[in-house]
């Protein structure tokens, strides 16, 4: 037996290094939790209220921020009408709001667009695109879980959601560069997979954000929750549905983790929303050579969309290095669009913005992260 004062032998426990790592992990998790809370618009409202802000004060602070204006904007001095605690905290609050997004790099395109690589408070990055005619494309997730085989964003999977405040912060950042009168939710991520945050941002942008409801465009691969939730909001955005093919089997290959809603079902759900809101559905069609540019798809589109309250946006594929898909010849794209238009399907042949600066969704972020992925092409048959 051990002598008095001796300590019995013990199994070796975690050393300082392991304990240090565990503590660091806990600290990081606590920081992430704090950041996630700070990324919500409702949390910002509660914080303002804790400083004595009344509803008019809360609305003023958030309105100026969402419109890209400084908090001292206007003729009246804030100390003349704000509670003292709020007035004194305002400079720090303004800095924190502006720090929700940071411009890492800007890549202007010859078409007047500019792709922005945007840093978030936790070090993650997303992309926004300044589009011609005062429009902005924003991201709703860091990464994406849908896994569209032709999209760079989907190659990394979903890393995290973008908070409602971070979505609005992308608009505020863009508005400090130039006017923004339209916001399309077509950047990185699937908005339907981050529905609460996206709808909260849409509500703010469509009210104190001073953007018309039909100038807010919710884009999705299709999810029944979208058709349930969008009609319930006081701000009802326009709706864009990513169709890409009329064939259920090919759609399952191109969008492997999208909800299994057939193209016909998707169009039927879209038509109900279009008639209820008075906005035509925008059907998105990324045109890829040898994949979805055949005469069979023309026939399928006529069957699905003729007579519908809809517009078909055909966008020739923006070629992504390491992915095996190509845009069709310009002649083929034009011929397809004309054929559809003649047969009763309102069709617009569009060009993807910022093609000359790696404008495909997720390309800037992937370039920064040095992502290298090689895929085999999806066959048309």
N, C-alpha and C positions, 0 to 999 in steps of 0.2 A: 504494500500500500504506500502511497506517496507520503513523504514526511510532511509535518505541519508546515504550512506556508507554501508547499509545492503545489503547482497547478497540474491537474491531470492533462494528459495529452488530448488534443482536439483534432478533429479532421480539419484539414485546411479549408478555410472559407474563401469567399471571394476576396481577392486582393484589392488594393487601392485602385488598380487600373480598371478592374471589372466594376467596382462600385462607382468609380468616376464615370465610366461609360453609361451605367444605369442612370446615374443622376443627370448626366447630360441628355440622355434620351427623354427622361421625364421633363426636363426643362424645355426641350424642343417641342414635346407634345403640348405642354402648357402654353408655349408661345403660339403654336398652331391653333389651339383652341381660342386664344385671345384674338388672333388675327381673323379667324373665321367669324367670331362675333362682330368684330369691327367692320367686316365686309358687308354687313346687312344694313339696309336702309332703316329698318325698324330700330336697330341698336343706336344708330345715329340720332334718330328722333328722341329716344329715351335719354340719351346723353344730354341733348339740348334741353330737354325738360328738367333734368336734374340740376341744370344751371339756372332754372327759373324762367326758361323760355315759355311763353304762351304760344298757342297755335299760330298766330300771325308771325311771331318771331321764328318759329321752326320753319314755316313755309318760306319766309324770306331768305334764311340762310341756305336752305336746300335749293331754292329757286335760282339764286345767284350762282351757286356752285354748278348746278346742272346746266346752266346757260353759259358757263365759262367766264363768268364775270367776277371781279374782285368783291370782297365783302364790304368794302367802303364805297361801292358803286352808288351813285345817287347824290342828291343835294343834302339830305339830312345826315347829321353825324350820328353814328350808332349810339354814342353815350347819351344822346338826347331822348331815345325812346326804348333802349334795351335795358333789361335788368343789369345791375352792375357786374354780377358774377359772369353773365354771358358776355358782356362787352369786354371784360378783362381777359376772358378765355378765347375770344374770337381769333386773334392772330395765330395762336397755337392750333386751334381747330381748323382754320383755313389751311395751314401748312399740312396738317394731317390729311385733310381731304384731298389736297393736291398730290400728296405722296402716295395715295392709293394706287396711282398709275404713274409711271415715269417713262418718258420717251427714250428708248435705247438707241434706235436708229430709224431714219426715214429714207425711203427709197422712191423718189419721184418717177413716174412713168411718162412716156411721151404723150399719152392720151389725157393728161391732166390729173390723173389719179396719183395717189402716193400710198405705198404700203408701209405701215408703221409697225415696228417691233416694240411692244409695250411691256415694260417690267412691272410686276406686281410686288406688293410689300414683302412677300415671303421669298422672293427671288425667282419665282416662276415667271414665264413669259407667255404672252398671247399676241395675236396679230389683229390689228384694225386696218381698214383700208378707207382712205379718203377717196371718194368717187366723184366723177363729174356731176355737175348740177346740184351741188351742195348736199350730197348724200354721204353716208358713212356706213360701213359694214363693221359690226362688232362681234367679238367672240363671247361665248357663253360657258365654255369649259376649257380647262387646260387639258388638251388631248380630246379623245372621243372614243366612245365604246362601240359605235356602230360598225366601224371597221370597213368602210367603203374601200374596195380594193384599188380604186383609182385615185384615192385621196391621201396626201402625205400625212395629214393630221391623224388619220385613223391608224397609222402604222405604229404609233407609240402607245395606243390604248388610252384609257382615261386616267389622268393623274389626280385631278380634283375639280370640284365645281368652282365656277366664278361667282362670287357673291353679288347680290343685287346692287350694292354700292359700287363694286368694281365695274359692273356693266355700265352704270351711269357715269362712272369716272372716265371710262373710255370716251364717252360723248363729251364730257367736260374738257378732257385733254384735247380732243380734236377741235372743239369750238374755240380754244385758245389759239388755234392756228388759222382757222377760217370758218365761215358760217356752215352750220349743219341744220338742214331743214327736213331731212329724211334719214331714218335709221333702219337698216336691214339687219336682221339677226341671222346672218349667213356666214359668219366667220368660223373659227375653230369651235367644234363641239356641236352637240345635238340639243337644241333648246328644250325639246320635250323631256329630256332626261334631267333637266334642271328647272323644272316648270315653276316652282314657287319663286325662285330668284328672278327668273326672266319676266314673269308676270308682274312682280313687284316693281321691277325696273320699267316695264312698259307703262304701268299705271302712273309712275312719276313723270316719265318723259311725255306722256300724252296729256298731262295736266299742267303742273308748274314748269315742266320742261319745254313747253311751248312748241310741241311737234304735233301736227295733225294726226288723227287716229289712222287714217288710211296711208299715212306716210311712215307708219311703223309696220314693218313687214316681218312676221313670224315665219321662219322657214323650218320645215321638219320633214323627215323621211316618212312620217305618218305614225300616229300613236292615238289610240282611242281617247286617252286622257286629254289630249289637245282639243278634240271636238266637244268634250264635256266641259272643260274649264274656260275656254276662250269666250263662249257666249255669255258667261256669267259676269265678266268683268265690266267695270264702267268704261274702260278703254278697250275697244274691240279692234285689234290690229288687222291689217290685211294679212292674208295667209298665202304662203308659197309652199307647195308640196313637191318634194323631190321624187319625180317619177322615173326618169331615165330609161325605162323600157315598158312595153305593154305586156311583156311575157312574165308570168309569175316565177317560172323556173330561172330565167336569166336575172330577174330582180333579186332573187335569193342568193345568187352567186355574186352579183355586184355589191349588194348590201347585206352581207352575211348575218349581221346581228340586228337588223331592223325587225320590227314587229311583222309577223307574217300576215299582212293585209294585202290582198291581191290588188293589182292596179285598178280593176273595176270597182272594188269596194272603196278604195281610196278616193276615186273620182266621185262616187255616190255621196260619201261623207263630205267631201269638199263642196259639192253642189248645194247641199243643205246650208252650210255655213255661208256660202256666197250669196244665196238668196236672202238669208236672214240679215246680213250686214249691208248688202248693196255693193259689195266690192267683188270684182271677179277674182277667182282663184288664179294664182300664178303657178303654172306647172313648170317645173325646172327639168331640163333635159340636157345633160352633159353629153355632147355628141362625140362619139369615139369611133374611129375608123374600123370597119369590120366587126363592130360589136353591136351598135344600135343605130346604124345609119342605112339599113336596108329597106327595100320596098315593103317587106313584111311589117316593119314598124310603122311605115306610113299608113298602111291599111289598118293596123291596130289603133293608131291615133285617131283616125277618122271615125272608127267605130266608138271609141271612148269619149271623144271630146266634141264631135260635131253637135251643135245645138246647145252646148253647155255654156254657162256664164263663166268664161275662162279665157285665159291667154296662155299660149305655150311659149316659153322662153327657151330657145335652143341656143346653147352656148358651146361652141367648139372647144374641145378639151385643151386645157393649158398643160402642155407636156411637162412631166415631172421627171427629173433624172432618177434612174434606178427603178422606175415603174414602166412596165412594157406597153403602155397605151399611147396612142397617137391621135392627133386631131385629123379629121378627114380633109381632103382637098377642098378648097374654097368653093369650087364649082359644084361639088356634091352637096355641100351644106346649103348653098343657095337654091339648088334645084329641089332639095327636100322641103325647104321652107316654102317655096313657091307652090309646090304641089299641094301641100297641106292647106295653104291659104286659099287656093282655088277651090278646094273641096270643102270649104266651110269651117276650117279650124284657124282661128286668129293666131298667127304665128309671128314671133319676132326673133330674128336671128341676131343674137347679141355677141359681143366680144368680151371675154373675161378681162377685167381691168388689170393693169400693171403687168402684162405679159412679159414686157421687156426687163422687168426687175424681179423675176422669179415670183410672180404674183399668185401662183396656185396656193390654195389654202394650206397653211402649215409649212411652206417651203422656207420662209425666213427662220422660223423657230427651229426647224430641222437642221438648217445650215449652221445655226448657232450651237446646236447640241451635237453636231457631227453625227447625225443619224444616217446609217447606211443600210438600206434594205433592198433586196432584189426579189421580185415576185415573178411568177409565171403568169402570162396573160390569161384572162377568162376567155374561153372560146365562145363564139357566137352560137355554136350548135352543141 
